[in-house]
Amino acid sequence: MRKLALLCLLPLLAGCVAPVSDPEATEPPIPDVPAEDLMPVDDIKGDGAAFDAALLMDDTAFADPFAMTQQEVQAFFEHTPYGTRSFFADHRHGGRSVAALVMAATQTHRVSPMVLLVKLQVEMGLLSKTTTPSQFKLDRAMGCGCFSNSDCDSFLGLGEQIDCSARVFRSYLDDLDSSGQTVAGWKVGSRNKALDGVWVAPRNKATAALYTYTPWVLRNRGGNWLFWNVYRKYARHFRADRPNHHWIGGTCAGSSACPVDGGTCHQDVQDGLCSRPCDRICPDSEAPYTASTFCADVAAAQSGSTAGTCLARCDDALYPQNEGCRAGFECRLIARAGEPSVRKSVCFPLPW
């Protein structure tokens, strides 16, 4: 199958770029987004995190097709982070809602709906619009699927663009799994030069995929800085009342709500508990409204359970009530699995 190349459709597209090997590529102008999208988003996690060009978002969050339901995508359009109702809430393409188009693409190609929502904004500034934009912009919503020396008409249309974007992201992830690099040569842990001259060594697959789609950093003015900033804004808006959503310590009704590598949904706990086995260390998430984690020696705390279980640490910012834990849990001091001298306060499910 012929690879999709993302070449220039329009000068204003954040994701519309010259070939990666082109040394004469000029910086694209600021994309057509509200000024607030270019204002750095405050860090809700309060841990001093800042923009890291090599780590734009978590792999787990990037490739989670169940991160939002169709109803949640529709609600996002109806109540956007801009305090307005997006025209997407009422728009139809081929008789289908935009929420349905987004969900169809994410389920088919196994990428997060949130990634596509952010791309709908940073490429053409569409999600923040309250009135229907020109058909020209809708037809090129994602800047996706343009072949060199062609008119790109194979992928014109809002639905086609949404599907194209999800499809190429999946192809990049699959290439990274199979050959260790994307079609544009981006690899995890290997330095590559973005088109604005910044050297970047992606720390994960999501970041390598995002630079393949848009090989610009453009700190504080566009490119992948803009994706990172808008993603944080959108994730904060969606997660504000969903602490630890699809992450360790969060609620779950099944494995699809616990996409962390090796994740398990403990359904014997009130509202379910997303966790995973561990050996001293647990992963943490860069996403907003997620607690730090700890590899708890659960066997020592609860006879008969398996040692080395990732649990969320108590966090008053996420759960101001109940000592920093959600209902049905208590904040308990527990030793680390394999390192009993280290003890941390974690949210322990009751009963367990």
KOLDREN-552485 format. One record per residue (C-alpha): residue number from 1; residue in one letter; x negated, y negated, z. Coordinates in nm, 2 decimals. Example, Ala and Ser with C-alpha at 12.3 -4.5 7.8 and 13.67 -1.06 7.14 Angstrom:
<pts>
[pt 1; 'A'; [-1.23; 0.45; 0.78]] [pt 2; 'S'; [-1.37; 0.11; 0.71]] 
</pts>
This chain:
<pts>
[pt 1; 'M'; [0.00; 0.00; 0.00]] [pt 2; 'R'; [-0.14; -0.34; -0.09]] [pt 3; 'K'; [-0.24; -0.55; 0.21]] [pt 4; 'L'; [-0.05; -0.87; 0.27]] [pt 5; 'A'; [-0.27; -1.18; 0.27]] [pt 6; 'L'; [-0.17; -1.50; 0.43]] [pt 7; 'L'; [-0.28; -1.77; 0.19]] [pt 8; 'C'; [-0.16; -2.12; 0.16]] [pt 9; 'L'; [0.20; -2.19; 0.10]] [pt 10; 'L'; [0.21; -2.55; 0.23]] [pt 11; 'P'; [-0.06; -2.77; 0.39]] [pt 12; 'L'; [0.15; -2.83; 0.70]] [pt 13; 'L'; [0.19; -2.46; 0.80]] [pt 14; 'A'; [-0.01; -2.37; 1.11]] [pt 15; 'G'; [-0.03; -2.01; 0.98]] [pt 16; 'C'; [-0.09; -2.11; 0.62]] [pt 17; 'V'; [-0.46; -2.09; 0.57]] [pt 18; 'A'; [-0.74; -2.06; 0.31]] [pt 19; 'P'; [-0.92; -1.73; 0.29]] [pt 20; 'V'; [-1.13; -1.66; 0.60]] [pt 21; 'S'; [-1.45; -1.65; 0.39]] [pt 22; 'D'; [-1.39; -2.00; 0.24]] [pt 23; 'P'; [-1.66; -2.22; 0.39]] [pt 24; 'E'; [-1.49; -2.53; 0.24]] [pt 25; 'A'; [-1.16; -2.48; 0.42]] [pt 26; 'T'; [-1.03; -2.81; 0.55]] [pt 27; 'E'; [-0.84; -2.86; 0.88]] [pt 28; 'P'; [-0.46; -2.85; 0.84]] [pt 29; 'P'; [-0.27; -3.15; 0.96]] [pt 30; 'I'; [-0.07; -3.13; 1.29]] [pt 31; 'P'; [0.23; -2.90; 1.23]] [pt 32; 'D'; [0.58; -3.03; 1.23]] [pt 33; 'V'; [0.66; -2.97; 1.60]] [pt 34; 'P'; [0.78; -3.20; 1.88]] [pt 35; 'A'; [0.52; -3.40; 2.06]] [pt 36; 'E'; [0.59; -3.20; 2.38]] [pt 37; 'D'; [0.46; -2.88; 2.21]] [pt 38; 'L'; [0.12; -3.05; 2.20]] [pt 39; 'M'; [0.13; -3.13; 2.57]] [pt 40; 'P'; [-0.06; -2.87; 2.77]] [pt 41; 'V'; [0.18; -2.65; 2.97]] [pt 42; 'D'; [0.12; -2.65; 3.35]] [pt 43; 'D'; [0.00; -2.32; 3.48]] [pt 44; 'I'; [0.28; -2.17; 3.69]] [pt 45; 'K'; [0.05; -1.89; 3.82]] [pt 46; 'G'; [-0.16; -2.15; 4.01]] [pt 47; 'D'; [-0.47; -1.94; 3.97]] [pt 48; 'G'; [-0.68; -2.19; 3.77]] [pt 49; 'A'; [-0.62; -2.02; 3.44]] [pt 50; 'A'; [-0.69; -2.23; 3.13]] [pt 51; 'F'; [-0.70; -2.18; 2.76]] [pt 52; 'D'; [-0.93; -1.90; 2.66]] [pt 53; 'A'; [-0.97; -1.89; 2.28]] [pt 54; 'A'; [-1.07; -1.52; 2.31]] [pt 55; 'L'; [-0.76; -1.41; 2.51]] [pt 56; 'L'; [-0.43; -1.56; 2.38]] [pt 57; 'M'; [-0.19; -1.32; 2.53]] [pt 58; 'D'; [-0.17; -0.97; 2.68]] [pt 59; 'D'; [-0.16; -0.67; 2.45]] [pt 60; 'T'; [0.13; -0.52; 2.64]] [pt 61; 'A'; [0.34; -0.84; 2.60]] [pt 62; 'F'; [0.25; -0.87; 2.23]] [pt 63; 'A'; [0.36; -0.52; 2.13]] [pt 64; 'D'; [0.67; -0.49; 2.35]] [pt 65; 'P'; [0.97; -0.47; 2.12]] [pt 66; 'F'; [1.20; -0.44; 2.43]] [pt 67; 'A'; [1.08; -0.76; 2.59]] [pt 68; 'M'; [1.41; -0.93; 2.51]] [pt 69; 'T'; [1.75; -0.80; 2.41]] [pt 70; 'Q'; [1.95; -0.94; 2.12]] [pt 71; 'Q'; [2.18; -1.11; 2.37]] [pt 72; 'E'; [1.87; -1.27; 2.55]] [pt 73; 'V'; [1.74; -1.40; 2.22]] [pt 74; 'Q'; [2.08; -1.55; 2.14]] [pt 75; 'A'; [2.09; -1.71; 2.48]] [pt 76; 'F'; [1.74; -1.85; 2.42]] [pt 77; 'F'; [1.86; -2.02; 2.11]] [pt 78; 'E'; [2.16; -2.16; 2.29]] [pt 79; 'H'; [1.96; -2.29; 2.58]] [pt 80; 'T'; [1.61; -2.37; 2.45]] [pt 81; 'P'; [1.30; -2.49; 2.65]] [pt 82; 'Y'; [1.36; -2.83; 2.49]] [pt 83; 'G'; [1.69; -2.87; 2.67]] [pt 84; 'T'; [1.89; -2.84; 2.35]] [pt 85; 'R'; [2.08; -2.59; 2.14]] [pt 86; 'S'; [1.88; -2.46; 1.85]] [pt 87; 'F'; [2.05; -2.45; 1.51]] [pt 88; 'F'; [1.95; -2.09; 1.51]] [pt 89; 'A'; [2.23; -2.02; 1.76]] [pt 90; 'D'; [2.49; -2.06; 1.49]] [pt 91; 'H'; [2.29; -2.00; 1.17]] [pt 92; 'R'; [2.35; -1.70; 0.95]] [pt 93; 'H'; [2.14; -1.54; 0.69]] [pt 94; 'G'; [2.29; -1.27; 0.47]] [pt 95; 'G'; [2.58; -1.26; 0.71]] [pt 96; 'R'; [2.36; -1.18; 1.02]] [pt 97; 'S'; [2.27; -1.39; 1.31]] [pt 98; 'V'; [1.91; -1.50; 1.36]] [pt 99; 'A'; [1.90; -1.31; 1.69]] [pt 100; 'A'; [2.00; -0.99; 1.50]] [pt 101; 'L'; [1.72; -1.06; 1.24]] [pt 102; 'V'; [1.46; -1.10; 1.51]] [pt 103; 'M'; [1.56; -0.78; 1.68]] [pt 104; 'A'; [1.57; -0.58; 1.36]] [pt 105; 'A'; [1.22; -0.69; 1.28]] [pt 106; 'T'; [1.08; -0.62; 1.63]] [pt 107; 'Q'; [1.24; -0.28; 1.66]] [pt 108; 'T'; [1.12; -0.17; 1.32]] [pt 109; 'H'; [0.77; -0.30; 1.35]] [pt 110; 'R'; [0.72; -0.28; 1.73]] [pt 111; 'V'; [0.62; -0.63; 1.82]] [pt 112; 'S'; [0.76; -0.86; 2.08]] [pt 113; 'P'; [1.06; -1.08; 2.00]] [pt 114; 'M'; [0.89; -1.36; 2.19]] [pt 115; 'V'; [0.60; -1.35; 1.95]] [pt 116; 'L'; [0.84; -1.41; 1.66]] [pt 117; 'L'; [1.02; -1.69; 1.84]] [pt 118; 'V'; [0.69; -1.87; 1.90]] [pt 119; 'K'; [0.59; -1.82; 1.54]] [pt 120; 'L'; [0.93; -1.96; 1.42]] [pt 121; 'Q'; [0.83; -2.28; 1.61]] [pt 122; 'V'; [0.46; -2.32; 1.55]] [pt 123; 'E'; [0.47; -2.26; 1.17]] [pt 124; 'M'; [0.76; -2.49; 1.07]] [pt 125; 'G'; [0.89; -2.63; 1.40]] [pt 126; 'L'; [1.22; -2.46; 1.33]] [pt 127; 'L'; [1.34; -2.33; 1.67]] [pt 128; 'S'; [1.34; -2.68; 1.83]] [pt 129; 'K'; [1.56; -2.82; 1.55]] [pt 130; 'T'; [1.93; -2.88; 1.64]] [pt 131; 'T'; [2.04; -2.93; 1.28]] [pt 132; 'T'; [1.98; -2.70; 0.98]] [pt 133; 'P'; [1.65; -2.79; 0.80]] [pt 134; 'S'; [1.60; -2.77; 0.43]] [pt 135; 'Q'; [1.63; -2.44; 0.25]] [pt 136; 'F'; [1.27; -2.49; 0.14]] [pt 137; 'K'; [1.15; -2.47; 0.51]] [pt 138; 'L'; [1.39; -2.18; 0.59]] [pt 139; 'D'; [1.25; -1.98; 0.29]] [pt 140; 'R'; [0.90; -2.02; 0.42]] [pt 141; 'A'; [0.97; -2.01; 0.79]] [pt 142; 'M'; [0.67; -1.80; 0.90]] [pt 143; 'G'; [0.43; -1.89; 0.62]] [pt 144; 'C'; [0.41; -1.52; 0.55]] [pt 145; 'G'; [0.35; -1.30; 0.25]] [pt 146; 'C'; [0.20; -1.53; 0.00]] [pt 147; 'F'; [-0.03; -1.37; -0.25]] [pt 148; 'S'; [-0.30; -1.57; -0.42]] [pt 149; 'N'; [-0.19; -1.73; -0.75]] [pt 150; 'S'; [0.18; -1.64; -0.70]] [pt 151; 'D'; [0.49; -1.82; -0.60]] [pt 152; 'C'; [0.56; -1.60; -0.30]] [pt 153; 'D'; [0.92; -1.54; -0.41]] [pt 154; 'S'; [0.90; -1.18; -0.29]] [pt 155; 'F'; [0.92; -1.30; 0.07]] [pt 156; 'L'; [1.13; -1.61; 0.04]] [pt 157; 'G'; [1.42; -1.63; 0.28]] [pt 158; 'L'; [1.45; -1.66; 0.66]] [pt 159; 'G'; [1.52; -1.29; 0.71]] [pt 160; 'E'; [1.24; -1.19; 0.48]] [pt 161; 'Q'; [1.00; -1.42; 0.65]] [pt 162; 'I'; [1.09; -1.28; 1.00]] [pt 163; 'D'; [1.05; -0.93; 0.88]] [pt 164; 'C'; [0.73; -1.01; 0.69]] [pt 165; 'S'; [0.57; -1.16; 1.00]] [pt 166; 'A'; [0.65; -0.87; 1.23]] [pt 167; 'R'; [0.53; -0.63; 0.96]] [pt 168; 'V'; [0.19; -0.79; 0.91]] [pt 169; 'F'; [0.13; -0.81; 1.28]] [pt 170; 'R'; [0.20; -0.44; 1.31]] [pt 171; 'S'; [-0.03; -0.37; 1.02]] [pt 172; 'Y'; [-0.31; -0.56; 1.20]] [pt 173; 'L'; [-0.26; -0.37; 1.52]] [pt 174; 'D'; [-0.25; -0.04; 1.33]] [pt 175; 'D'; [-0.58; -0.14; 1.15]] [pt 176; 'L'; [-0.74; -0.22; 1.48]] [pt 177; 'D'; [-0.64; 0.13; 1.61]] [pt 178; 'S'; [-0.75; 0.31; 1.30]] [pt 179; 'S'; [-1.06; 0.13; 1.19]] [pt 180; 'G'; [-1.15; -0.11; 1.47]] [pt 181; 'Q'; [-1.09; -0.43; 1.26]] [pt 182; 'T'; [-0.82; -0.62; 1.08]] [pt 183; 'V'; [-0.80; -0.68; 0.70]] [pt 184; 'A'; [-0.98; -1.02; 0.77]] [pt 185; 'G'; [-1.26; -0.86; 0.97]] [pt 186; 'W'; [-1.14; -0.96; 1.32]] [pt 187; 'K'; [-1.25; -0.71; 1.59]] [pt 188; 'V'; [-1.22; -0.68; 1.96]] [pt 189; 'G'; [-1.54; -0.79; 2.13]] [pt 190; 'S'; [-1.71; -0.90; 1.81]] [pt 191; 'R'; [-1.77; -1.27; 1.73]] [pt 192; 'N'; [-1.61; -1.42; 1.43]] [pt 193; 'K'; [-1.60; -1.78; 1.31]] [pt 194; 'A'; [-1.27; -1.95; 1.29]] [pt 195; 'L'; [-1.20; -2.19; 1.01]] [pt 196; 'D'; [-1.26; -2.49; 1.24]] [pt 197; 'G'; [-1.61; -2.36; 1.31]] [pt 198; 'V'; [-1.55; -2.22; 1.66]] [pt 199; 'W'; [-1.69; -1.87; 1.72]] [pt 200; 'V'; [-1.45; -1.64; 1.89]] [pt 201; 'A'; [-1.49; -1.28; 2.02]] [pt 202; 'P'; [-1.14; -1.16; 2.08]] [pt 203; 'R'; [-1.10; -0.98; 2.41]] [pt 204; 'N'; [-0.80; -0.78; 2.30]] [pt 205; 'K'; [-0.60; -0.66; 1.99]] [pt 206; 'A'; [-0.33; -0.92; 2.03]] [pt 207; 'T'; [-0.59; -1.20; 2.00]] [pt 208; 'A'; [-0.76; -1.04; 1.70]] [pt 209; 'A'; [-0.42; -1.01; 1.53]] [pt 210; 'L'; [-0.33; -1.37; 1.59]] [pt 211; 'Y'; [-0.66; -1.49; 1.45]] [pt 212; 'T'; [-0.60; -1.27; 1.14]] [pt 213; 'Y'; [-0.27; -1.45; 1.09]] [pt 214; 'T'; [-0.40; -1.80; 1.17]] [pt 215; 'P'; [-0.78; -1.82; 1.18]] [pt 216; 'W'; [-0.79; -2.16; 1.35]] [pt 217; 'V'; [-0.85; -2.25; 1.72]] [pt 218; 'L'; [-0.77; -2.62; 1.70]] [pt 219; 'R'; [-0.77; -2.69; 2.07]] [pt 220; 'N'; [-0.51; -2.94; 2.18]] [pt 221; 'R'; [-0.38; -3.00; 1.83]] [pt 222; 'G'; [-0.27; -2.68; 1.65]] [pt 223; 'G'; [-0.37; -2.34; 1.54]] [pt 224; 'N'; [-0.39; -2.07; 1.80]] [pt 225; 'W'; [-0.41; -2.32; 2.08]] [pt 226; 'L'; [-0.07; -2.43; 1.98]] [pt 227; 'F'; [0.05; -2.06; 1.97]] [pt 228; 'W'; [-0.09; -2.01; 2.32]] [pt 229; 'N'; [0.06; -2.33; 2.46]] [pt 230; 'V'; [0.41; -2.27; 2.31]] [pt 231; 'Y'; [0.40; -1.91; 2.41]] [pt 232; 'R'; [0.34; -2.02; 2.77]] [pt 233; 'K'; [0.63; -2.27; 2.75]] [pt 234; 'Y'; [0.87; -2.01; 2.61]] [pt 235; 'A'; [0.76; -1.73; 2.84]] [pt 236; 'R'; [0.81; -1.96; 3.14]] [pt 237; 'H'; [1.15; -2.06; 3.02]] [pt 238; 'F'; [1.26; -1.70; 2.97]] [pt 239; 'R'; [1.08; -1.55; 3.28]] [pt 240; 'A'; [1.17; -1.81; 3.54]] [pt 241; 'D'; [1.45; -1.59; 3.69]] [pt 242; 'R'; [1.28; -1.26; 3.59]] [pt 243; 'P'; [0.96; -1.23; 3.80]] [pt 244; 'N'; [0.73; -0.95; 3.69]] [pt 245; 'H'; [0.95; -0.89; 3.38]] [pt 246; 'H'; [0.83; -0.57; 3.21]] [pt 247; 'W'; [0.54; -0.56; 3.44]] [pt 248; 'I'; [0.41; -0.39; 3.75]] [pt 249; 'G'; [0.64; -0.47; 4.04]] [pt 250; 'G'; [0.93; -0.55; 3.81]] [pt 251; 'T'; [1.27; -0.39; 3.78]] [pt 252; 'C'; [1.33; -0.12; 3.53]] [pt 253; 'A'; [1.60; 0.12; 3.41]] [pt 254; 'G'; [1.37; 0.33; 3.20]] [pt 255; 'S'; [1.02; 0.36; 3.04]] [pt 256; 'S'; [1.10; 0.09; 2.78]] [pt 257; 'A'; [1.11; -0.17; 3.06]] [pt 258; 'C'; [0.76; -0.07; 3.19]] [pt 259; 'P'; [0.54; -0.10; 2.88]] [pt 260; 'V'; [0.21; -0.13; 3.07]] [pt 261; 'D'; [-0.04; 0.14; 2.97]] [pt 262; 'G'; [0.05; 0.45; 3.16]] [pt 263; 'G'; [0.35; 0.28; 3.30]] [pt 264; 'T'; [0.62; 0.47; 3.50]] [pt 265; 'C'; [0.97; 0.36; 3.60]] [pt 266; 'H'; [1.04; 0.48; 3.95]] [pt 267; 'Q'; [1.41; 0.51; 3.94]] [pt 268; 'D'; [1.44; 0.63; 4.30]] [pt 269; 'V'; [1.38; 0.27; 4.40]] [pt 270; 'Q'; [1.64; 0.00; 4.42]] [pt 271; 'D'; [1.68; -0.15; 4.07]] [pt 272; 'G'; [1.38; 0.06; 3.96]] [pt 273; 'L'; [1.01; -0.01; 4.00]] [pt 274; 'C'; [0.76; -0.05; 3.72]] [pt 275; 'S'; [0.43; 0.09; 3.82]] [pt 276; 'R'; [0.14; 0.31; 3.71]] [pt 277; 'P'; [-0.12; 0.55; 3.86]] [pt 278; 'C'; [-0.45; 0.39; 3.94]] [pt 279; 'D'; [-0.81; 0.46; 4.06]] [pt 280; 'R'; [-0.91; 0.15; 4.27]] [pt 281; 'I'; [-0.82; -0.11; 4.00]] [pt 282; 'C'; [-0.50; -0.22; 3.84]] [pt 283; 'P'; [-0.45; -0.45; 3.55]] [pt 284; 'D'; [-0.32; -0.81; 3.59]] [pt 285; 'S'; [-0.11; -1.00; 3.34]] [pt 286; 'E'; [-0.18; -1.34; 3.19]] [pt 287; 'A'; [0.19; -1.40; 3.15]] [pt 288; 'P'; [0.37; -1.66; 3.38]] [pt 289; 'Y'; [0.58; -1.54; 3.67]] [pt 290; 'T'; [0.38; -1.22; 3.72]] [pt 291; 'A'; [0.22; -1.13; 4.06]] [pt 292; 'S'; [-0.14; -1.01; 4.10]] [pt 293; 'T'; [-0.15; -0.63; 4.14]] [pt 294; 'F'; [-0.33; -0.39; 4.38]] [pt 295; 'C'; [-0.41; -0.02; 4.36]] [pt 296; 'A'; [-0.24; 0.09; 4.68]] [pt 297; 'D'; [-0.32; 0.41; 4.86]] [pt 298; 'V'; [0.04; 0.50; 4.88]] [pt 299; 'A'; [-0.03; 0.86; 5.01]] [pt 300; 'A'; [-0.18; 0.71; 5.32]] [pt 301; 'A'; [0.12; 0.49; 5.37]] [pt 302; 'Q'; [0.39; 0.74; 5.28]] [pt 303; 'S'; [0.32; 1.11; 5.33]] [pt 304; 'G'; [0.40; 1.31; 5.02]] [pt 305; 'S'; [0.36; 1.04; 4.76]] [pt 306; 'T'; [0.08; 1.02; 4.51]] [pt 307; 'A'; [-0.23; 0.82; 4.60]] [pt 308; 'G'; [-0.34; 0.53; 4.37]] [pt 309; 'T'; [-0.02; 0.35; 4.27]] [pt 310; 'C'; [-0.02; 0.00; 4.13]] [pt 311; 'L'; [0.20; -0.24; 4.32]] [pt 312; 'A'; [0.26; -0.61; 4.31]] [pt 313; 'R'; [0.11; -0.82; 4.57]] [pt 314; 'C'; [0.34; -1.03; 4.79]] [pt 315; 'D'; [0.39; -1.37; 4.63]] [pt 316; 'D'; [0.60; -1.65; 4.79]] [pt 317; 'A'; [0.60; -1.85; 4.46]] [pt 318; 'L'; [0.78; -1.56; 4.28]] [pt 319; 'Y'; [1.00; -1.45; 4.57]] [pt 320; 'P'; [1.04; -1.74; 4.82]] [pt 321; 'Q'; [1.26; -1.52; 5.03]] [pt 322; 'N'; [1.18; -1.18; 5.19]] [pt 323; 'E'; [0.81; -1.26; 5.25]] [pt 324; 'G'; [0.72; -1.28; 4.88]] [pt 325; 'C'; [0.89; -0.96; 4.77]] [pt 326; 'R'; [1.22; -0.88; 4.59]] [pt 327; 'A'; [1.52; -0.73; 4.76]] [pt 328; 'G'; [1.47; -0.38; 4.88]] [pt 329; 'F'; [1.10; -0.42; 4.94]] [pt 330; 'E'; [0.89; -0.53; 5.23]] [pt 331; 'C'; [0.55; -0.70; 5.24]] [pt 332; 'R'; [0.31; -0.44; 5.38]] [pt 333; 'L'; [-0.06; -0.43; 5.44]] [pt 334; 'I'; [-0.20; -0.12; 5.26]] [pt 335; 'A'; [-0.55; 0.01; 5.19]] [pt 336; 'R'; [-0.69; 0.03; 4.84]] [pt 337; 'A'; [-0.70; 0.38; 4.69]] [pt 338; 'G'; [-1.06; 0.50; 4.70]] [pt 339; 'E'; [-1.18; 0.20; 4.90]] [pt 340; 'P'; [-1.00; 0.21; 5.24]] [pt 341; 'S'; [-1.20; -0.08; 5.38]] [pt 342; 'V'; [-1.01; -0.32; 5.14]] [pt 343; 'R'; [-0.66; -0.39; 5.24]] [pt 344; 'K'; [-0.40; -0.62; 5.08]] [pt 345; 'S'; [-0.04; -0.72; 5.13]] [pt 346; 'V'; [0.18; -0.56; 4.87]] [pt 347; 'C'; [0.55; -0.53; 4.80]] [pt 348; 'F'; [0.64; -0.18; 4.92]] [pt 349; 'P'; [0.98; -0.03; 4.83]] [pt 350; 'L'; [1.22; 0.08; 5.10]] [pt 351; 'P'; [1.28; 0.36; 5.13]] [pt 352; 'W'; [1.00; 0.55; 4.96]] 
</pts>
